[in-house]
Amino acid sequence: QVQLVESGGGLVQAGGSLRLSCTASGRFFNSYYMAWFRQAPGKEREFVAQISWSGGSTYYLDSVKGRFTISRDNAKNTVYLQMISLKFEDTAVYYCVANARWEMRSYSDIQYWGKGTQVTVSS
């Protein structure tokens, strides 16, 4: 069992930056692939970014490439999402997820979810 707790959300102006953190409890954190999803009001939850066990492989939603960076620190059981050049359309609740398989771009693929952290970008 893995518990995930997100932090770092908040209100930021368009063009600004935020760094989200997600700390995992439970064993074998470095055995899980990690990712971030988000859900904007009235929209379906969507994949944002994912990272491999070692951090050597990443994958991003096209609309966040070059602006968001996912990373992880296995010694701290923590995954990060650095977000720069934020846009109004990035406003959403951001969820940290963990999965034993690399296939994790669909909501139905995910084993473990955090409760989410709100990111609000003012235009």
C-alpha atoms as one frame of an Amber mdcrd trajectory, in Angstrom:
protein
   0.000   0.000   0.000   1.236   3.474  -0.883  -0.087   6.735   0.524   0.594
   9.901  -1.413   0.407  13.443  -0.063   0.719  16.443  -2.382   1.764  19.959
  -1.418   2.856  23.177  -3.048  -0.297  24.265  -4.808  -1.604  27.798  -4.618
  -2.590  30.929  -6.470  -0.154  32.363  -8.993  -0.336  34.922 -11.781  -0.028
  33.864 -15.397   3.632  33.542 -16.293   4.561  32.573 -12.771   5.981  29.369
 -11.328   5.112  26.749  -8.753   6.718  23.538  -7.586   4.491  20.716  -6.468
   5.774  17.986  -4.180   4.402  14.559  -3.450   5.697  12.480  -0.575   4.965
   8.778  -0.442   4.705   6.565   2.582   5.076   2.840   2.396   7.845   0.646
   1.224   9.581   0.320  -2.108   8.914   3.832  -3.389  11.678   3.382  -5.925
   9.822   0.396  -7.369   6.952   2.568  -8.559   6.575   4.690 -11.615   5.230
   8.086 -10.611   3.122  10.622 -12.434   0.991  13.713 -12.151  -2.574  14.055
 -13.391  -4.812  17.106 -13.237  -8.495  17.883 -13.364  -9.881  21.262 -14.316
 -13.442  22.287 -13.431 -15.940  20.586 -15.697 -13.265  18.513 -17.423 -12.031
  14.963 -17.210  -8.918  14.079 -15.290  -5.913  14.120 -17.628  -2.348  12.851
 -17.614   0.350  15.517 -17.227   3.743  13.858 -16.768   5.380  10.612 -15.681
   8.789   9.435 -14.529  10.529   6.072 -14.334  11.972   4.378 -11.251  15.398
   5.884 -11.688  14.210   9.204 -13.057  16.001   8.529 -16.310  12.843   8.418
 -18.415  10.080  10.982 -18.505   7.047  11.695 -20.643   4.847  14.785 -20.873
   1.513  15.988 -22.118   2.240  18.006 -25.248   0.774  21.215 -23.852   3.177
  21.250 -20.886   6.393  20.243 -22.663   9.114  22.802 -22.081   7.215  24.340
 -19.169   6.829  21.484 -16.677   9.555  19.213 -15.338   8.950  16.046 -13.349
  11.688  14.714 -11.090  12.058  12.411  -8.117  14.275  11.921  -5.086  14.075
   8.284  -4.044  16.012   8.946  -0.850  13.207  11.283   0.233  10.335   9.245
  -1.243   9.316  12.397  -3.094   8.347  13.317  -6.627   8.217  16.906  -7.868
   6.531  18.842 -10.612   8.259  22.117 -11.414   5.932  24.366 -13.386   7.038
  27.573 -15.099   5.339  29.971 -17.499   2.001  28.994 -16.053  -1.115  29.690
 -18.071  -4.714  30.193 -17.054  -5.556  26.835 -18.622  -3.178  25.094 -16.201
  -5.683  25.819 -13.430  -6.714  22.465 -11.966  -6.445  20.116  -9.054  -3.160
  18.268  -9.484  -2.935  14.647  -8.369   0.149  12.588  -7.653  -0.118   8.940
  -8.669   1.918   5.775  -8.350   1.840   2.677 -10.487   3.760  -0.547 -10.779
   3.583  -0.345 -14.582   4.883   2.294 -16.991   1.484   2.321 -18.739  -0.170
   5.047 -16.708  -1.565   7.695 -19.031  -5.168   6.695 -18.499  -7.172   7.177
 -15.336  -8.021   3.466 -15.296  -4.328   2.447 -15.283  -3.533   3.985 -11.913
  -3.096   2.005  -8.679  -2.606   4.771  -6.123  -3.843   8.366  -5.999  -3.143
  11.279  -3.744  -5.948  13.608  -2.678  -4.762  16.458  -4.855  -3.557  20.026
  -4.518  -5.231  23.049  -6.108  -3.312  25.183  -8.591  -5.021  28.388  -9.641
  -3.510  30.623 -12.318  -4.965  34.099 -12.587  -4.989  35.719 -16.003
